[in-house]
Amino acid sequence: MPIAKYYPFNGKRGRLRLGLTPIDLSEWIQYEDDFSERVKQKQKLIKEHGEQVLDAMPSSHEAQKEFLNLLLVHLQRYHANRFEMTDNQVIIKNENISYDTIAYKDNPLELISYLSADDYCLLTEASEDYKLVAASVCAPTWWSLQEKMGKPLASIHAPVMNLEERIGRMIRHFLQNLKITDCYQRSNWFLFASKEYCVFPDRFDIYSEMENIDESNIENKLYLRSERQTFRRLKNTNAIVFGIKVYVESISVVKRNLAIAEDLLVALNTMNEEQKQSLGITSVEKPLSNYLNKVLAG
């Protein structure tokens, strides 16, 4: 899937914006050619890393069950060509794979993880904020699930420079007003020195890796990382389902999508120095600017 499909062309307004778009319920989950491979990666990560990628508070169990039931109904309605439900079995057609829902009664979110390539976070209202109560995040963008579990959004957003100050209030207002009949999506992007989907902060030093990038190796070492994010509300538990699917492609994607090159140049000129530093962009800014300008010059 070309990354340009979900890349947010928003340079003129800076990197941080809400950028929400209402979508039809049929578009909530999108299945692409990499579905089977992404699920295999999830299974491997959950087996090897456990609570680092799949964790939940006991209080989230009812929300997990409701989410699974909603998902199964959704799959029957919109993706019957791919899935079949028989009693307690979820069958993935043409892949000779089936899941017993009873086997996941204590951890519904794990089964959910294997029925979609997206990662999912469950949020519940806490005072005037929302807190993370369950999550399956097998493609973390340099953050630790264990450090975020049980914390409010304000705390989760804190490490991202200016995010809470600029759009934190808007995010909470949006979540508070999200209806059960609504479905929204937005996009987010990062520049990254890794092509891996799963990037733990304690195993990868983004700053030192960025320092090793220059114009001679930029196409082999710098990647554009984009997220398609979705939002729904559960009817009974009132929890928010926050979905995330990560796309990763070499920075050379700009050669096929000149609008991305233009937008990245605007974004580099829009972000302040603190934002660039927090994202590790400072050391790669000059070679990246030169590279983008050369691409646009033809």
C-alpha positions in Angstrom: 0.0 0.0 0.0 1.6 3.3 -1.0 2.3 5.4 2.0 1.0 8.5 0.2 -2.6 7.2 0.8 -2.4 8.1 4.5 0.3 10.7 4.5 -1.2 14.0 5.9 -0.4 16.8 3.5 -0.4 19.5 6.2 2.9 21.4 6.1 1.3 24.8 5.7 -0.3 24.3 9.1 2.7 22.7 10.8 3.2 19.2 11.9 0.7 19.1 14.8 -3.0 19.3 13.9 -6.1 17.2 14.6 -7.0 16.6 11.0 -10.0 14.4 11.7 -12.2 13.1 8.8 -15.5 11.3 9.3 -15.6 8.0 7.4 -18.3 5.4 6.7 -18.4 2.4 9.1 -17.5 0.2 6.2 -14.1 1.9 6.0 -13.2 1.5 9.7 -10.9 -1.5 9.1 -9.1 -1.9 5.8 -7.5 -5.2 4.8 -4.6 -5.1 2.5 -2.1 -7.5 0.9 0.1 -7.5 4.0 -2.6 -8.6 6.4 -1.4 -12.2 7.0 2.2 -11.2 7.3 1.4 -8.4 9.8 -0.6 -10.8 11.9 2.3 -13.3 12.0 4.5 -10.5 13.2 2.0 -9.7 15.9 1.9 -13.3 17.1 5.6 -13.5 17.3 5.9 -10.2 19.2 3.2 -11.1 21.7 4.8 -14.5 22.3 8.3 -13.0 22.7 7.6 -9.6 24.4 4.3 -10.2 26.3 3.2 -7.1 28.2 5.6 -4.9 26.2 3.1 -5.1 23.3 -0.1 -6.4 24.8 -1.3 -5.3 28.2 -4.5 -4.4 30.0 -5.9 -3.3 33.3 -8.4 -5.7 34.9 -11.1 -3.0 34.8 -10.9 -3.1 31.0 -12.2 -6.6 30.5 -15.8 -5.7 29.8 -14.7 -3.1 27.3 -12.5 -5.7 25.6 -15.4 -8.1 25.3 -17.7 -5.5 23.9 -15.0 -4.5 21.4 -14.6 -8.1 20.3 -18.3 -8.5 19.8 -18.5 -5.3 17.8 -15.6 -6.4 15.7 -17.1 -9.8 14.9 -20.4 -8.2 13.8 -18.4 -5.7 11.7 -16.5 -8.5 10.0 -19.6 -10.4 9.2 -21.2 -7.4 7.7 -18.4 -5.8 5.8 -15.7 -8.5 5.3 -17.7 -11.7 4.9 -15.5 -12.5 1.9 -12.5 -12.9 4.2 -14.0 -14.1 7.5 -16.6 -16.7 8.5 -18.2 -17.2 11.9 -19.5 -20.6 13.1 -20.5 -21.0 16.7 -17.4 -20.1 18.7 -15.0 -20.1 15.7 -13.7 -17.3 13.6 -12.4 -18.6 10.3 -10.1 -16.8 8.0 -11.1 -18.0 4.6 -8.4 -19.3 2.1 -5.8 -19.4 4.8 -6.8 -22.5 6.8 -6.7 -20.5 10.0 -9.4 -20.5 12.7 -9.6 -19.0 16.2 -11.7 -20.3 19.1 -13.2 -17.3 20.8 -13.6 -19.3 24.1 -9.8 -19.7 24.2 -9.5 -15.9 24.4 -12.3 -15.3 26.9 -9.8 -13.9 29.5 -8.0 -11.8 26.9 -10.3 -10.7 24.1 -7.8 -8.0 22.9 -5.3 -10.7 21.9 -7.9 -12.3 19.6 -8.7 -8.8 18.2 -5.0 -8.4 17.5 -5.1 -11.4 15.1 -8.2 -10.2 13.2 -6.8 -6.9 12.1 -3.4 -5.5 11.1 -4.1 -2.4 13.1 -3.0 -1.9 16.7 -5.6 -0.9 19.2 -5.8 1.1 22.4 -8.9 1.3 24.7 -9.5 4.6 26.5 -12.0 5.2 29.3 -13.0 8.6 30.7 -11.3 9.7 33.8 -12.3 13.0 35.4 -11.8 15.5 32.5 -9.4 13.3 30.6 -9.2 9.8 29.1 -6.8 7.1 30.4 -5.3 4.1 28.6 -6.8 0.9 30.1 -5.9 -1.8 27.5 -3.7 -1.9 24.4 -2.2 -4.1 21.8 0.6 -2.1 20.2 2.9 -4.3 18.1 4.2 -1.3 16.0 5.2 1.2 18.7 6.8 4.3 17.3 9.6 4.6 19.9 7.4 4.5 23.0 6.8 2.1 25.9 3.4 0.6 26.5 4.2 -0.3 30.0 5.0 3.3 30.8 1.7 4.5 29.4 -0.7 1.9 30.8 -3.2 3.5 33.2 -2.1 7.0 32.5 -4.2 9.9 31.2 -3.7 11.3 27.7 -2.1 14.5 29.1 0.7 12.4 30.6 0.9 10.1 27.5 1.2 13.2 25.2 3.8 14.9 27.4 7.0 13.5 25.8 5.8 14.8 22.3 6.9 18.4 22.1 4.0 20.8 22.0 1.4 18.1 21.3 -0.5 18.6 24.6 -0.3 22.4 24.4 -1.4 22.6 20.8 -4.1 19.9 20.3 -4.5 18.2 23.7 -7.7 20.2 24.5 -9.1 19.5 21.0 -8.5 15.8 21.3 -10.4 15.6 24.6 -13.2 17.7 23.2 -13.5 15.4 20.2 -13.4 12.2 22.3 -16.1 13.5 24.7 -18.4 14.3 21.8 -17.7 11.1 19.8 -21.0 9.2 19.2 -21.4 5.4 18.9 -22.6 5.9 15.3 -19.4 7.9 14.4 -16.2 6.7 12.8 -13.3 9.0 12.2 -9.8 8.8 10.9 -6.7 11.0 10.9 -3.1 10.6 9.8 0.2 11.2 11.5 3.8 11.1 10.3 7.4 10.8 11.5 10.9 10.7 10.0 12.6 7.6 11.2 16.0 5.8 10.9 14.5 2.4 11.0 12.3 0.4 8.6 11.0 -1.9 11.4 7.4 -1.6 12.5 8.2 -2.4 16.1 10.6 0.2 17.6 11.2 0.1 21.4 12.9 3.1 22.9 15.3 1.0 25.0 16.5 -0.9 22.0 17.0 1.8 19.4 18.7 5.2 19.7 16.9 7.4 17.2 19.3 10.4 17.8 22.5 8.5 17.1 21.0 6.7 14.1 19.9 10.0 12.6 23.4 11.4 13.0 24.7 8.7 10.6 22.5 9.9 7.7 23.9 12.1 4.9 23.0 12.7 1.3 25.0 9.6 0.1 22.9 7.1 2.2 19.7 8.9 2.9 17.6 6.7 0.6 18.9 3.6 2.4 18.7 4.9 6.0 15.8 7.4 6.3 12.2 6.3 6.3 8.9 8.0 6.2 6.6 6.5 8.9 2.9 7.2 8.6 0.0 6.2 10.8 -3.7 5.8 9.9 -5.6 6.4 13.1 -9.3 5.5 13.7 -11.7 6.3 16.5 -15.0 4.7 17.6 -17.0 4.6 20.8 -18.4 1.4 22.4 -22.1 1.6 23.3 -22.3 -0.2 26.7 -18.9 0.5 28.3 -18.6 4.0 26.7 -14.9 3.2 26.0 -13.1 4.7 23.0 -11.5 2.3 20.5 -8.3 4.0 19.1 -6.9 2.1 16.1 -3.4 2.6 14.6 -1.9 1.1 11.5 1.7 2.0 10.7 3.1 2.3 7.2 6.9 2.5 6.6 8.6 3.4 3.3 12.0 4.7 2.2 12.2 8.5 1.9 12.7 7.8 -1.8 8.9 7.6 -1.9 9.0 11.4 -2.5 10.3 10.7 -6.0 6.9 9.2 -6.9 5.0 11.7 -4.8 6.4 15.2 -5.3 3.6 16.7 -3.1 5.2 14.8 -0.1 8.6 16.4 -0.9 7.0 19.8 -1.0 5.1 19.3 2.2 8.1 18.0 4.1 10.1 21.1 3.1 7.3 23.3 4.4 7.1 21.2 7.6 10.9 21.5 8.2 10.5 25.3 7.9 7.5 25.3 10.1 8.6 23.3 13.1 10.6 25.0 15.8 14.0 23.8 17.0 12.6 22.0 20.0 10.2 20.0 17.9 12.9 19.0 15.5 15.2 18.0 18.4 12.5 15.9 20.0 11.9 14.0 16.8 15.6 13.6 16.0 15.3 15.6 12.9 17.9 18.3 13.7 21.0 16.3 12.6 19.3 15.1 9.4 17.7 18.4 8.4 20.4 19.7 6.1 20.9 16.5 4.0 17.2 16.0 3.9 16.5 19.5 2.7 19.2 19.2 0.0 17.8 15.8 -1.0 14.2 17.1 -1.3 15.2 20.2 -3.2 17.1 18.0 -5.7 14.1 15.7 -6.1 11.8 18.7 -6.8 14.4 20.2 -9.2 14.3 17.0 -11.2 
